Amino acid sequence: MNRELLAKAKSLGFSDRQIASLTRKSEDDIRALRRQLGLTPSYRLVDTCAAEFEAYTPYYYSTYDRGDDETRAGDKRKIMILGGGPNRIGQGIEFDYCCVHAAFALKEDGFETLMVNSNPETVSTDYDTSDKLFFEPLTLEDVLHIYEREKCWGAIAQFGGQTPLNLALGLQKNGVNVIGTSPQSIEIAEDRKLFSAMLNKLGIPQPPNGLATNEAQALDAARRLGYPVLVRPSFVLGGRAMQIVYSDAELNHYMRFAVEASHERPVLVDKFLEDATEVDVDCIADVGHFADPAQGTIVIGGFLEHIEFAGVHSGDAAMVLPPHTLAAEVIETMRRHTHAMARELRVIGLMNVQYAVKGDTVYVLEVNPRASRTVPFVSKAIGAPLAKLAAKVMAGRKLTELGFTKEIWTDYWAVKESVFPFNRFHGQDILLSPEMRSTGEVMGLDADLGIAYAKSQMAAGGPLPLSGRVFISVSDAHKKQVAAIAREFAGLGFEIVSTAGTAKVLEEAGLKVARVFKLAEGRPNTLDLLKNREIQLVINTPAGQTPRADEVKIRTTAVYTGTPIMTTLSGARAAALGIAALKRCGYGVKTLQEYH
C-alpha cells in the first residue's frame, strides 16, 4: 500500500474496512496509515438549487476528489446526532422523531447541531431541522471523519435505534465524547451474560435462558429450558430473525438457515412465557450526572400494556396506556425494578424496559438504555416531550431544573395500534410474531377504553363493524376460551359463522352457529363469503407454528377485501369491547391539545 494506491482506492469509494479486508490488515491500521499519509475527505455542499442560484442550505457529502472543503465554521459548541440510517421494515420512523426533537432541544440550549443520516425521506434530513446535515453512511469511519473535521464537543448515539448504538464503543475508543448513558452501560444491557449478572445482583427475575454459538449448544439449551423457546441473534433491532420455536427440528432449521452464530454474536435462547402479558416501560433519568448513583431523578413516562400476549414484537403490538388489567402491586414492582436498573446502569437520558407478567411474577425480558420506538407515542399521550427533555439531560441539564420530576397518569385512555403493509405483499401471511413487520402506528384517545380502541382501529384502516356476520375459527389450544368471546358477539347482535370444528364447540356451549364449508369441502366456503362481502369480521387464531394453507388463504383474503381480522383472542376481546362502546354511545372527536 502506497499513497497513490490508497488515494485511488478512497476516491473510488472503498471504505477503510474493505481495504483492510483486502490487505489482511485491521481497519485501525488502514485508518492510521491514511492519517499518516494525510488522506482525509473534504466536504462539499449539495447544490439544492441546481446551479440556478447560490445554495445556502448546509447539506454536505464527503469526497476524496481534490478540491476545496465547503464546510462553514461556527463559534458554538457542536453536538453530532447520529440518525437511524435507511428506512426498512423493522427500523421505525419513530427513531427519526427522537433525532429531530433532540436537534430542536439542543438548538434551544445554544448548541450547534449536526445531523448524520443517509436517508433523504426523513424529517431529520429536512433543511430546517439541524444546523448542518451530513449525508453519510452510519459507519465508524464516516462518523469519525465528521466528528474530527467539525471539532464536535459531543455525539448522541441513543436516538437513532440500534444502528448508531452499535457504533458507541468504537467511537468512544477513538476519542469521541459519547454523551448520555455510557457505552459501557449500553454493553451491559446488550451482552446477555453481563445483563444476567446485573439482574442477579439486583434480585430481579428473568425468564430462564441460555446462550448458543452453534447448533449443539442451542439444542442443549432448549432441552434444558423446555419448549417453546424464543431464539434470537444478539445486537439486532426490530426483532430481526427472532422466532418462537416448538421442536428440535424447527430449532435445527433456525440455526442452519436463519442466523450465523459465533462467539462474538451468540444466539440467545429464552424460555417463552406463553399467555403472559407484556408491558413496555419508558423512563428518563439523570443518575449518571451524580457521583453517587443513589442521587439523581428517575421519571417513568408511561407503562404500556400490550393487548396481544407476549411473543408479538413491541413495534407490532397494540398497547394501552395507562395499563388496563394490571394490579397496583404489579405496577409498583415494575416501577421498583425500573428505578433499580436505571441507577445500576447510571442512565443519562432515555431507557426502555420490556416486562412479561405471568401470574404475580414480573420478569424482565430486556432493557434498552436508548430511545425506544414507543417514545413518540408516550410523549403525545402524556403531553411531555420525552426526547427533547432527554437531549437536554444528555447535554448536562438536570431533570429538577427542567421541571420534570413526577410521573404523569392520564385520566383518559391512549391506545396504540400498528399499521401493516400486508396488502402490498400478496400471499404473505399476516400473523404477528417476534419479528417486527409494521410500517407505522396510530393512536386512539378517549375517556372510554372501548372507544379509544375502536378509534385506533378506524385510524389503522380497519374500522370495527357494528353489525353483520363474524367468522370464528380457532386452533384447538383456544377452543376452551372461544365460547365466551363468541357469546359477547352474539350478545351484540352478530350472526356467528364457523367451520365444523369450532362450530361444534360453540353449539355445545348453547350458541347458534351458521356452519360453512372448509375450503376443500365444497362451496360456498369462507373465501366465497369474504369475497362477496358477507362477512364483516374475522377471528382466526393459528393452528400451531406452521400455519395451514387454508388459514393463510382466509387471512390474506380478509386483508384484500378490507375485512377487519383478529388473529389473537385478546384482540377479539378488545374488538368486542370497542363495538359495545360504539353501540352504547358513539364517539366524539377532540384535539390532542384538548386532552392535555
Salt bridges, closest charged atoms under 4 A:
ASP16 OD1 - LYS10 NZ 2.83
ASP16 OD2 - ARG34 NH2 2.74
GLU27 OE2 - ARG31 NH2 3.26
ASP28 OD1 - ARG31 NH1 2.87
ASP69 OD2 - ARG149 NE 2.98
GLU108 OE2 - LYS388 NZ 3.53
GLU108 OE1 - LYS392 NZ 2.78
ASP109 OD1 - LYS392 NZ 3.87
ASP109 OD2 - ARG397 NH1 2.79
GLU112 OE2 - LYS132 NZ 3.48
GLU141 OE2 - LYS10 NZ 2.51
GLU148 OE2 - ARG35 NH2 2.56
GLU150 OE1 - LYS78 NZ 2.83
GLU150 OE1 - LYS132 NZ 2.76
GLU215 OE2 - ARG256 NH2 2.97
ASP248 OD2 - ARG223 NH2 2.67
ASP270 OD1 - ARG192 NH1 3.24
ASP270 OD2 - ARG232 NH2 3.19
ASP280 OD1 - HIS306 NE2 2.81
GLU305 OE1 - HIS324 ND1 3.26
GLU332 OE1 - ARG335 NH1 2.58
GLU344 OE2 - LYS201 NZ 2.79
GLU366 OE2 - ARG232 NH1 3.24
GLU401 OE1 - ARG397 NE 2.80
GLU407 OE2 - ARG335 NE 2.76
ASP429 OD1 - ARG555 NE 2.89
GLU441 OE1 - LYS416 NZ 3.69
ASP446 OD1 - LYS455 NZ 3.07
ASP448 OD2 - ARG584 NH2 2.87
ASP476 OD1 - LYS479 NZ 2.82
GLU495 OE1 - ARG469 NE 3.42
GLU507 OE1 - ARG515 NH2 2.78
GLU508 OE2 - LYS504 NZ 3.05
ASP528 OD2 - ARG523 NE 2.72
GLU534 OE1 - ARG469 NH1 3.61
GLU551 OE1 - ARG555 NH2 3.23
